[in-house]
Structure formats: C-alpha cells, structure tokens
C-alpha cells in the first residue's frame, strides 16, 4: 500500500483549476464517493484485477510470496482505497488477459496495457495512468547511437505493440516481428538483429548484461486499465485516477518507483500512428 501520504485526500485538497480533460474526469468524483454496487463487481467489496504472470520491474513485479509490487500495484492499491474496495490480484498468461475480463471473471486488467486501436476494439480503456517512452537496445559494442545508424540493418519488435510502430517509423530499416521478447533478445545477442525496441523503463535492467540503450524516443505511450466493453467501472477508475493526479499522489507513486524518469501528467491524447511517430523521430534527431 502507498504510505507516503498520511491520509486520503478530501475535496478541500483539490485546486479549482485543472487541464480540461482532467477536469472532465474530476467532475465524476461525486459519483465515485458512492459505494460501488455489488452488481458492478465480480466479488462484492473486492476489486479483482488481472495481471500477467511474469515480473516486469519497475512497473509490476510478483514476489515469491505472491505479492504484487511496483508502480502499477501501488496505483491499483490507491484506486481500490479511494473506491472503498479490497484489492486482489489474479496472475495469468498474457494471452488470457482480455478473454478473462470479457468473460466476467475479473473486474479489469492492470498490466502494461498500452492503448492501441486494435485493443480498443476488444476492451474499453480508462484514461491513462502513465505516459511511457520507448528506446532502442543494442549490444555494448554497437556503434548505433542515432536512427540513421540503423539504416540497412534489422530491428526487432514484438508483434501488435506500440514498439512495432516505432520500429516501422525508422527510415531504411528491416523490421523483424517477434512473438516473444526472449527470442528477440537472443537474436540481438547473436547478431541476427542490430537492435530491438521496447519501453525505455524496461531496458535499464540490461545495462549490466552486455547491452546498452542506443537512444530513446518520446512516444509517450498511454498505459491504461482495460475493462470489459461497456463496464461502468471505467468511469469509476477515471474518477479515481483524476483524483490521484489532482492530489499529487500519482506523481509521488511514480517518483517512488521510477525516480530516474520524469513524471508527465498523463492527459489522454489521440492514438499516434506510424506517420506521427516518424515525425517525432525526425524532430528529435536531425540528420547527421
């Protein structure tokens, strides 16, 4: 549980002016203070969230005793607290996350859910609780430090991810699709690809394993909570996240878990396709 704040924020703790999108969600707060009807939950009084079965620190790790720790679990605890619910987790393979929430077996999915149009067709997403940038991982002895250094080379990315969009936005590279990160990392180590794309915060763990980050791109991928289509819980989550932003609690949780990365208020923004991401790359890295 988050312990840096001595008490849950009350109405007097919120300043009257917010960005328009935050204010829109904040207006839901009155409804959020009402008890969550048992008809909206799998188990009365309990918020049952699904996660993947693997640890991915610093955002979400599962310890040996089954406890969920890191950025996402701390945000989830704060949301459950604001809704007056007890938090429970159910870990499962990634492929089972959406089928499980759509079958009504969990209340929501809270596990590295980058918002993508393809995913919006299957589930509803809350407003984002974080904006995450991406980076290119290379071997320590690689000369790659700029997107132009990758021209004519092979770059790996996981299929159907925001990372794939960035790979496709790089000029002159051959994009290689992967189903698993482990296989992609093995190919990078063996020289089958020159680089791979992943969210920047996950790549720090490889700095002492023969790899380094070549460069990062401010793609600001939106991470959000996924719920079943039409679920009334989406608005309840939206209101709770807006409260965490307005009170400063979300920023405090971010800084506690990933202090090396600047917190940006996670306002919703339109989905960015390959052309938009290519523009970001060009603006960030002028021609050499």
N, C-alpha and C positions, 0 to 999 in steps of 0.2 A: 504493500500500500504506500501511496505517496505521503511523506511525512514532513516535507519542508514547510507546508502551510499549517498554521496552528488550528485553523477551523475552516469549514466550508464557507465560501463567500456568500454573503447575503445581498439583497437588492441594493443596499446603500453602497456596496463596494464597486458598483459599476458606473463608469463615467457616462454622461448622456450622449456623447458623440462617438460613433464608430463608422468605419467604412460601410458603404451602402449594403454590401452583401452580408457583412457581419450583423448589421442592424436588423436586416430582414429575418435572419435566423434567430437573433436575440429576442425578437418580438414573440417568439414561440415559448419564451421562458415561463409565462404564466401557466400554460398547459403542461409544461414539463414538471411543475411542482406538484401536480396532482399525482396520486398513486398510479402506477402503471397497472391497468386492468389485467387480471389473470388471463383473459382471453387473448391478450397480445403476446403472451409468453408461453414457452414450452412447459416451464415449471413455475408455478406461482411464487413470486418473490425472488426469483432467481434469474440472472442474466447468463444464459448459456452460450458461450462463444466457441466457435471452431477455429483451430489453428492448424498449420502444417505440423508434421511430425518431427521436423528437424530443427535444430537450433541454428539461428542466424543472428548472432550478436553483431552490433549492439542493439538492434531493434527488437529482437524477440528470441529469447533462449529458453530452453526447457531443461531444468536441472535434474539430477539423478533422482531426486525425491518427487519429481513430477511438477514442481513449482514453475510457473511461468514468470520470467524476469526480463527486464529491459524496457525500452521506450514504449512499445505497444502495450504490454501488460500494465504498466503504470498508468497510461492514459485510460485503459479499459477499467482499471480499478477506480479512477477518479469519476468516470462516466457512471459506473454502477453505483457509486456512492451518491452522486447527485440525483440519480433516479430512485434511490432508496431500495436498491436491489443487492443481493449477494451474488458475487461473481464466481462463475465456474467455467472451466475450460474443457474442451474435448479435442484432443490432437488426432490427426488423421492424415493420410496421404493427400498431397496437393490435388490430385485428380478427383478426390471425393468431396472437396470443399463445397462447390456450388450444388452438386446433386443433393448433398446433405441438407443445406439450408433451404433449398427449394422443396425438399420433401418434408419440411417442417420438423426436422429432428434437432436443429439448433436454432437459436434466435438470430445469429449473424455470424459472418466470417470476419475475423480481425487478424489478418496475417499478410502483410506485404502486398496488399491489393492495389496495384497501380490502376488508375482508372483508364480504361480503353473502350472505344466504341463497341468492339466485339463483346466485351464483358457486359456493357450496358444492355445488350440485347438479352442477356440471361438473368441478370440481377439488377437491383437498384442500388445506387451508391449514396452514401451520406456526403455532406460537404467534406473536404479534405481535412485531415488532422496533421498533415505534414507535406512539405514540398521537398523532393529529393532530386539531386543532380546525378548525372552519370559520368563515367570515366572509362578510359581505355587502359587495360592491364597489358604489360609486356614483360618479357624476361629482363633480368637485370642488365644483361649485356647488349640489349637492343639500342639502336640509335634513334628510335622513334620518340619524338618529343613534340610533334606538330602534325596536324591532319595530313599535310602534304607528304610527310614522310611515309605515309601508308599507301600512297598511290602504287598500283600494280601489285599490292600484297593482299593476302587473305585475312579477313577479320571475322571472328566468330561472334554469334549472339544467339540467345535462346529464342526458339520459335514463339510467335504470338505474344511478344513482350514489347514494352517501351524501348528496351535495349536494342531490339531489332530495328526500330525506327531510326535510332541514331546511327546504327551501322549502315543502313541504306542511305542515310543522308551524307555520308562521307564520299567525296569525289574520288572516282578512279579505283575503288577497292573491289575485291571479290568477296561478297558476303557469303559466309558459310553458316547454315542453320543447324542448331543443335537441340536435342531433346533434353539433355542433362548437362548441368554445369561441370560435373566431374569429368565427363568425356571431353568437354571443351577445354578445361584446364590441362588435361593430359596432352591434348593436341598442341596447346601453346607451349608446354614444356618440351615436347618432342620436335617442335619446329614446323608442324603441319599447318599452323596458322601463325601470323605475325603478332596478333593482338586479339583481345576479346573485350566485349562491352558488358559492363554491369553497373549497378548503382554504386556511386562513389563510396558510400559509407561501408560497404561490404568488402572493399578491396584493401583496406588498411591491414587486414589480417594476413595478407600475403607478402607484406613488405620484408619479412624475415625468412621467406621461403623461396628465394631466388627470383622474385618478381618485383616490379615497381609500377606505379601509376605513371603513364606517359603524359596524359593531360586529361582535364575534366571539362565538361560542357554543362552550362547552366540550363538544363532542360526543364527543371522544376516539375518533375513528375508528381502528379497528385496521388497520394496514398489515402484511401478512404475505407470505410466499413461497408461490407456488402450485406444486403438483406434480400429476402425474397421479394419478388416483384409485388408492389402494392402494399408492403408491410407498413403499418402505422409506426413501427419502431424507427423508421428512417427519420421522421420529423423529431422524435424524442432524442435521438442521437444528435441530430443537427443542433437542437437547442442546447444540449449538454456541451457539445464541442464549442459552440459560440460562447457559452459561459466560461469555459476554461480559457479561451482566448482573451476575453474581456477582463478576467480577473488576474491574468498573468500566470496562471497556474500551468497552462500548456507550455509556455516558454520555459518555466522553471523545470518542468519534467524533461524537456528537450535538453537543456543545458546540463542537467544531472547525468543524462545517459550518453549524449554525444557532444561533449563540450568543445570539441575541435571544429564543429561545423556551425556556421552562423544560422540563427533562427530567423526564418522569414514567416510572417503571419500568413497562414495557409488560406488565402482567399481563393475561391473557385475561379478557374479560367477555362476558356474553350479548349476542347481537345486539339492537340497540335499534331499535325501530320508530318510526313517526311519533308515536304517543301518548307514548312515553318521551321522545323529543326535544322534544316540545311542553312536557312538564313541566320539562325543563331550561331551555327558553327562559323560561317563566313564572317559574321560581325565580331566574333570572339578572337578569331585567328586570321589576321590579314595575311595576304600572300607573302611568302618568304622572299 
